[in-house]
C-alpha cells in the first residue's frame, strides 16, 4: 500500500485556482452571448415559483376567533376564500 496519491485528481478537469475564479462569469451572461436572450431563457431555468405580476402582500391582521375558525373549517384554500370575500366587499362598496 505504498501508492502515491496524485495531487491532480482529474487531468481533464483540474481544480480551479484564483485566476480561474476571477475569470468566471455567471451562466446567464455566457448563454446570452452564445444564444441571445431568448435562447438563454430557454436553457436556464429559474428556480421556485414564477414571479406574479401582482403579488399578494403578507400582512398581520387581527380577526375575531370565530370568524377565523369558520374560514379554517372550510379546509385548504381558506385564506384565498377570505381574500375573495374581502375583494367582493370592496367592489360592492366602491372601494375597488
C-alpha positions in Angstrom: 0.0 0.0 0.0 2.8 2.4 -0.8 0.8 4.1 -3.7 1.5 7.8 -4.2 -1.6 9.9 -4.4 -1.6 12.3 -7.3 -2.1 15.9 -6.5 -4.1 16.3 -9.7 -7.3 14.3 -9.3 -8.5 14.7 -12.8 -6.2 15.9 -15.6 -9.2 16.8 -17.8 -10.8 18.8 -15.1 -8.2 20.3 -12.8 -9.1 22.1 -9.6 -9.7 25.8 -10.1 -7.3 28.4 -8.7 -7.8 32.1 -8.0 -7.2 33.0 -11.7 -10.0 30.7 -12.9 -12.4 32.1 -10.4 -11.5 35.6 -11.3 -12.4 34.9 -15.0 -15.6 33.0 -14.2 -18.9 34.6 -15.2 -22.5 33.7 -14.5 -24.0 31.2 -16.9 -26.8 33.7 -17.9 -24.1 36.1 -19.2 -22.3 33.4 -21.2 -25.5 31.8 -22.6 -26.9 35.2 -23.6 -23.8 35.9 -25.6 -23.9 32.4 -27.2 -27.7 32.0 -27.8 -29.2 35.5 -27.4 -31.7 36.5 -24.6 -34.5 34.1 -25.7 -32.2 31.2 -26.2 -30.6 31.8 -22.8 -34.0 31.9 -21.1 -34.9 28.5 -22.7 -31.7 27.0 -21.5 -31.5 28.4 -18.0 -34.5 27.5 -15.8 -35.3 29.8 -12.9 -35.9 28.2 -9.5 -39.0 28.4 -7.5 -42.4 29.7 -8.4 -42.8 32.2 -11.3 -43.0 35.8 -10.2 -46.5 37.2 -10.1 -47.4 40.4 -11.8 -49.5 41.3 -8.8 -48.0 39.5 -5.8 -50.0 39.3 -2.6 -48.8 41.3 0.3 -48.3 39.5 3.6 -49.9 41.4 6.5 -50.7 41.0 10.1 -54.4 41.3 10.8 -56.4 40.8 14.0 -59.7 39.0 13.3 -62.2 37.6 15.7 -61.5 34.0 16.6 -64.9 32.7 15.5 -64.5 34.2 12.0 -61.1 32.7 11.5 -62.4 29.3 12.7 -65.3 29.5 10.2 -62.9 30.0 7.3 -60.4 27.4 8.6 -63.2 24.9 8.8 -63.6 25.2 5.0 -60.3 23.4 4.6 -57.5 24.1 2.2 -57.7 27.5 0.5 -59.4 29.2 3.3 -57.1 32.2 3.1 -58.0 32.6 -0.6 -61.7 32.4 0.2 -61.2 35.1 2.9 -59.3 37.3 0.3 -62.2 36.8 -2.2 -64.8 37.8 0.4 -62.8 41.0 1.2 -62.4 41.7 -2.5 -66.2 41.3 -3.1 -67.0 43.6 -0.2 -64.5 46.2 -1.5 -66.0 46.1 -5.0 -69.6 46.3 -3.9 -68.8 49.3 -1.7 -66.9 51.2 -4.4 -63.5 50.7 -2.8 -62.0 49.0 -5.9 
